[in-house]
Amino acid sequence: MNNLPARIRTLRRQQQRTLKDVADRCGFTVSLLSKIESGKTSPPVATLTKIANALGVSLGDLLSERQGRTTVVTTARELKAAPPTATDKGYVFHLLAAERSRKAMQPFLFFAERGKVKQSPMAHSGEEFVYVLEGRMRYSVGNAIYTLGPGDSVYFDAEEEHDLEPLTDSVRYLAMFAERPPSSTQHKDGNPANV
């Protein structure tokens, strides 16, 4: 994701859209979007999902330039050699299957440590599935709170506010984001249609 800030800025400029237009559509400030585009902040995946939707692209398209394959294999060795992406929320993640274009779902491998994750509920479009691999965590969805351990999972509408709190020193979990198409239609050039 090293080039992510530049990709976001390039996509926005190609669509001839202002920072204010995209930030308003995402529901956050121009200042935050400017910090993301300049690489001064590393947003959580929920924020990146909102940016992708506002720009009319999939989350996978936003996060990776290397696409075009239909079958993607990532070995444990490759995953171990790739540094995870850190976020300002306090967790880190690996983007999986980045090379596949037009995905129906976007898989991630997340790592979170107790005391490092900032408690601030997230919400974004689509659906989400979380499967705990190691450790235990408290996961809230809406007003419900679940305690999850290895082998436990939760599937929910991501529009509901959700958050996590590691209960053990560290938690490793797999998350799948299934995106819903953006609500506005897009022109072939990627610009939103005026509807």
N, C-alpha and C positions, 0 to 999 in steps of 0.2 A: 504494500500500500504506500510505498514511498512517494509515488507520483500522484497519489489521490488528490491532494490540494490542487495541483495543476489540472488534473482531469476534470474536477468539478468546475473550476474557473473556465476551462476551455469549452466544456459543454454549455455552460450558461452563456458565454459570449457567442458561441455558434448559433444559439437560439435567439440572440440579440435581446437578452433579458437582463434587467438590472438586479443588483444585489437585493434591493427592496422587494422587487416582484417575487423572487424565489424565496426570500426569507419570510415574507407575508404568507406565501402558499404553504410553507413548512410550519408556520405558527411560532417562529422565534425571531430574534432581533437581527437587524442588519449587521450589528457588531459581531454577533456570534458567527454568522455566515462568513464575514470578512476574516475572522480569526481562523476559521476552518480552511478557507481558500488560501490563506497565507501560511498555513502549517503551524500556527501558534497554539492550536488546541487540537486534541485527538478525540473526536466525539465518539460516544457509544454507538453501537450498531443501530439502535432505534433511531437515533438522529440521522444516521446515514441513509436509513430506509426512507425517512421523510424527504431528504434531499433527492434521492433517486426518483421517488414518486413525483416530486415537483418538477424534475427535469424530464419526466416521461421515459425513464430508462429503468431496467431492472437493477436490483441491488448488486447482483453478480456483474452486470455490465459496468456499473459504477466502480466497483472494487478492483476489477482486473482488466488489464489491456490484452492479456493472452487468452484469446478465445478462438473457437472454431471447431474444437473436437467434440465428438458425440460421446465417446467413452473416455473417462478420465480415471487413471489409477494413481493413487498417491501411496507410496510405500512408507512404512514406519520410519525407515532411514531418512527419506526425504523430509518427512514431517519434523523429525528430530533436528535435522540440519537447518531448517528454516526458522528464523527468529519469529516469535509471535508478535502480533501487533498490540501495543499497549493503548489503553484509552484513559481519558481523564476521569472516567467513572471508577477506575481502580482495578478492573479486570483486564486480562489479555486474551487474545484469541488467534486461532489459525483459520483462515478462509480455506475451505475445502472445495475441490472440483471447480476451481476458478476458470479453468480452460474450457469448460462446457458453456456454450452460448444457449440462450433461450431455455433456461432451466425453469421447471415448475416449482422448484424449491431450492433454497440456498443453505447448504450445511456449513456449520461452524463447530470448531472444537474450542471450548472456553476453559480458562483456568482462573479461579478466584481464590484469594487468600483472606482469612479472617482478619478483620480490622483494616483492610485496605479498600474495600468496596464502599463507595459513597452511597448512602441511602437516599435515593431520589427516584421515585417511580417513573417508569418509561411507558410509552405507548406509541404504536405505529400501525400502519395498515397491515392487513393480512392475518395469517394464522401462525402460531408458533408451537413447536414441539420440543420439549426438553427431556433428556434422558441422562441420569446421573451415572457416571462411570466410577468415580472414586470420591470419598468424603461424604459429608452431610451438609445440607443447607436448608434454610427456611426460604420458601418461595411464595410470594404473595401474588394473587391475581384478583383484581377488584378488591372486595372485602374479605375474601377467603385467604387463609394462610395454611400452607402445606409444609410439612417437614419431609424432606426427600433424602434418601440414601442410595447407595449403589443398587442399580436395577429398577429404581423408581422413576416414573415419568409423569409429565403433565402436558396436556394439549389444550390450547386455549385460543380465543380470538385476541390478537395482539392489540386491538384497539382498546382493550381493557388495560388500565394501568397495572403494571407488574414490576416486581423488584425481587432481588435476592439478597440473602445474608448468609455467608458461610458460617457453619456451626463448628466445623473442624478446622484445623490449621489451613488446609487447602481443599478445594473442590475442583474436580475435573468433570465436565459434562459436555454432551453433544447437544446442539440445538439446530433445528431445521426451521427456516423461515419460508413459508409459502406465501408468495406475494399475490395480491389481487391486482388486476389491471388498474392503471390510473383512471380516475373518474372522468377526466376530459379526454376527448379524442385527440389524436396527434396527427399532424401533417406528416408527409413522407420525410420532410426535412428535420423532423423532431420538434418543431414549434407547436405549441398547443393551438388547437382550433378555437376560434371565438364562437362559443356556443351559449 
